[in-house]
Amino acid sequence: MLSLTIKDLKQFMNKLLISDTFDGMCLSEAYICTGCSYTIDGKLNTDFYNEDELNSMPSARYTSWKNIKPFAFSIIKGRKVPELLKITFVLPEAVVAKLILDTDLNFDPDCVNGLFLNVRYQDGSVTMTTASSLSTFTLDRSLDEAFERYIINFLSDADISYEE
C-alpha cells in the first residue's frame, strides 16, 4: 500500500474538481461532509442504461469521475471548505488489463476486483492511499507494486507534488 500526502492543496483540488486530470478514473464512492453529509455510490445501475450506453462506458461496474465531478463540485464550492472529503477511485477494467499486460504480470485481469485510489481531505491536508482487491488469495505483491508505480507516474504526469 502506497500512502502519499499532497503538497499543494489548492493545485490538487483544482486538478480534482475542475480540470480533466482524474476524468479517466471511475468512482467507487464519494463522501462529502459540509453543512450536511452526502454519499455518492459510484456503482452503476445497469438497468437504467441501454446496451449501447453501457458499451460506451469506461467500466462495466462503476461510473466515471467525469460524470460525477460536476455534482461533487457543486456540493463543495462556496466560502467554506468541507470538513471531510473522501473519494475512492477505481481504475477501469481496461486500464487494469493494460497495466497487467504492459508490466508482464502473471495475473488474470478477471481476478482483479479493483485497483483503488483513496483520496482523503481533512483538516487542510490531502492524503492518498492505494489498495487492491483480488478474488483469489495470493502472496504475490507484483500487481500492487505495478499499481503503485502507475499512481506515481500518474501524479508526476499531472504535475501533482507529494511526499511519502
C-alpha positions as CSV (number, residue, x, y, z in Angstrom):
1,M,0.0,0.0,0.0
2,L,1.3,3.4,-1.0
3,S,0.5,6.4,1.2
4,L,1.2,9.9,0.0
5,T,0.5,13.4,1.3
6,I,-0.2,16.1,-1.3
7,K,2.0,19.2,-1.0
8,D,-0.1,21.8,-2.9
9,L,-3.7,21.6,-1.8
10,K,-5.1,24.4,-4.0
11,Q,-3.4,23.0,-7.1
12,F,-4.6,19.4,-6.3
13,M,-8.2,20.5,-5.7
14,N,-8.2,22.3,-9.0
15,K,-7.0,19.2,-10.8
16,L,-9.5,17.0,-8.9
17,L,-12.6,19.2,-9.3
18,I,-12.1,21.4,-12.3
19,S,-9.6,20.1,-14.8
20,D,-9.8,16.7,-16.5
21,T,-6.9,15.2,-14.7
22,F,-8.9,12.4,-12.9
23,D,-11.5,12.0,-15.6
24,G,-10.1,8.7,-16.8
25,M,-10.8,7.1,-13.4
26,C,-14.0,5.7,-12.2
27,L,-15.8,6.4,-8.9
28,S,-16.4,3.7,-6.4
29,E,-17.7,6.0,-3.7
30,A,-17.5,9.6,-2.5
31,Y,-18.4,11.1,0.9
32,I,-18.6,14.8,1.3
33,C,-19.3,16.4,4.7
34,T,-20.2,20.1,4.6
35,G,-23.3,21.5,6.3
36,C,-24.7,18.0,6.0
37,S,-23.3,14.8,4.6
38,Y,-23.5,13.5,1.1
39,T,-22.7,10.0,-0.1
40,I,-22.4,9.1,-3.7
41,D,-22.3,5.4,-4.7
42,G,-20.4,5.1,-7.9
43,K,-21.7,1.6,-8.7
44,L,-23.7,1.6,-12.0
45,N,-27.3,0.8,-12.0
46,T,-27.1,-1.2,-15.3
47,D,-30.9,-1.4,-15.6
48,F,-31.0,2.4,-16.2
49,Y,-28.9,2.2,-19.3
50,N,-29.4,0.6,-22.7
51,E,-26.8,-1.8,-24.2
52,D,-25.1,0.9,-26.4
53,E,-24.8,3.3,-23.4
54,L,-23.2,0.5,-21.3
55,N,-20.8,-0.4,-24.0
56,S,-19.6,3.2,-24.3
57,M,-18.7,3.4,-20.6
58,P,-15.2,3.0,-19.3
59,S,-16.3,0.5,-16.7
60,A,-18.9,-2.2,-16.6
61,R,-19.3,-1.7,-12.8
62,Y,-18.6,2.0,-12.0
63,T,-19.5,5.4,-13.3
64,S,-16.8,7.7,-14.4
65,W,-15.5,10.5,-12.3
66,K,-16.1,12.8,-15.3
67,N,-19.8,12.2,-14.9
68,I,-19.9,12.8,-11.1
69,K,-17.4,15.6,-10.8
70,P,-19.9,18.5,-11.5
71,F,-22.2,17.2,-8.7
72,A,-19.3,16.9,-6.3
73,F,-18.0,20.3,-7.2
74,S,-21.5,21.9,-6.7
75,I,-21.6,20.5,-3.2
76,I,-18.1,21.7,-2.3
77,K,-18.0,25.1,-3.9
78,G,-18.7,28.1,-1.6
79,R,-17.0,30.1,1.1
80,K,-16.3,27.2,3.5
81,V,-14.2,24.1,2.7
82,P,-15.7,20.7,3.5
83,E,-14.9,19.2,6.9
84,L,-14.2,15.9,5.2
85,L,-14.0,14.7,1.7
86,K,-13.3,11.0,0.9
87,I,-13.2,9.8,-2.7
88,T,-12.5,6.2,-3.7
89,F,-11.4,6.0,-7.3
90,V,-11.1,2.7,-9.1
91,L,-9.2,2.0,-12.3
92,P,-11.4,1.0,-15.3
93,E,-11.2,-2.7,-16.1
94,A,-9.5,-2.0,-19.5
95,V,-6.8,0.1,-17.7
96,V,-6.2,-2.8,-15.2
97,A,-5.8,-5.3,-18.1
98,K,-3.4,-2.9,-19.9
99,L,-1.4,-2.5,-16.7
100,I,-1.1,-6.2,-16.3
101,L,-0.1,-6.7,-19.9
102,D,2.4,-3.8,-20.0
103,T,4.1,-4.9,-16.8
104,D,4.1,-8.6,-17.9
105,L,2.4,-9.8,-14.7
106,N,1.1,-13.3,-14.1
107,F,-2.4,-12.2,-13.2
108,D,-5.7,-12.8,-14.8
109,P,-7.5,-9.5,-15.1
110,D,-10.8,-11.2,-14.3
111,C,-9.4,-12.0,-10.8
112,V,-8.9,-8.3,-10.1
113,N,-12.0,-6.9,-8.3
114,G,-10.4,-3.4,-8.4
115,L,-7.4,-1.2,-8.0
116,F,-8.4,1.7,-5.8
117,L,-7.0,5.1,-5.1
118,N,-8.4,6.6,-1.9
119,V,-8.3,10.4,-1.6
120,R,-9.0,11.9,1.8
121,Y,-9.2,15.7,2.6
122,Q,-9.4,16.6,6.3
123,D,-8.0,19.4,8.4
124,G,-6.4,21.2,5.4
125,S,-4.5,18.1,4.2
126,V,-4.9,15.6,1.4
127,T,-3.7,12.0,1.7
128,M,-3.9,9.4,-1.0
129,T,-3.5,5.6,-0.4
130,T,-3.6,2.7,-2.9
131,A,-5.4,-0.6,-2.4
132,S,-6.2,-3.6,-4.4
133,S,-8.9,-6.3,-4.2
134,L,-8.5,-9.7,-5.8
135,S,-10.9,-12.5,-6.0
136,T,-8.2,-15.0,-5.2
137,F,-5.6,-15.2,-2.4
138,T,-2.0,-14.6,-3.3
139,L,1.2,-13.5,-1.6
140,D,2.4,-12.0,-4.8
141,R,2.6,-8.2,-4.5
142,S,3.7,-7.5,-8.0
143,L,0.3,-6.1,-9.0
144,D,0.2,-3.8,-6.0
145,E,3.7,-2.6,-6.9
146,A,2.8,-2.1,-10.5
147,F,-0.3,-0.1,-9.4
148,E,1.8,2.0,-7.0
149,R,4.3,2.8,-9.9
150,Y,1.2,3.6,-12.1
151,I,-0.1,6.1,-9.5
152,I,3.4,7.7,-9.0
153,N,3.7,8.2,-12.8
154,F,0.1,9.5,-13.0
155,L,0.8,12.1,-10.3
156,S,4.1,13.1,-12.0
157,D,2.5,13.4,-15.4
158,A,-0.2,15.5,-13.8
159,D,2.4,17.7,-12.1
160,I,0.9,16.9,-8.7
161,S,3.6,17.2,-6.0
162,Y,3.5,14.8,-3.0
163,E,5.6,13.4,-0.2
164,E,5.7,9.8,1.0
